[in-house]
Amino acid sequence: MESVILDLIQTDQKTREAVEEAHRMKFELKRKIADTEKQLSEEAWKEVHQRVDAKKAELDYQISQVESENLKEYEQELKRLQAHYLKKKEEWQKELVRRCLEI
């Protein structure tokens, strides 16, 4: 009878150790899953930030190109208007004086 009790105690001890090992493994797996999830999240955000930075640089370049083109067009139009004004200045002044005198 004593050997049966000793066997039962031994079996209980082994079972407790197995349960404790299972709990340890479960805890370790949860920790690894959390670490992997964190790593994947960080990698994904890093990639997102890289894409955003690349797109921003591309758009900044396009904006500077358009701005440069707009400035050239503005300067050309300004020169054209100034030339037109210089050409018509005398005529317009005379017309203004004439209309003022008619009133």
BELUR-V29613 format. One record per pair of residues at least 6 apart in sequence whose C-alpha atoms are under 6 Angstrom apart, sorted by the first residue. I is the first residue (numbers start at 1). J is the second residue. If there is no record, write none. Layout:
i & j
I & J
I & J
This chain:
none
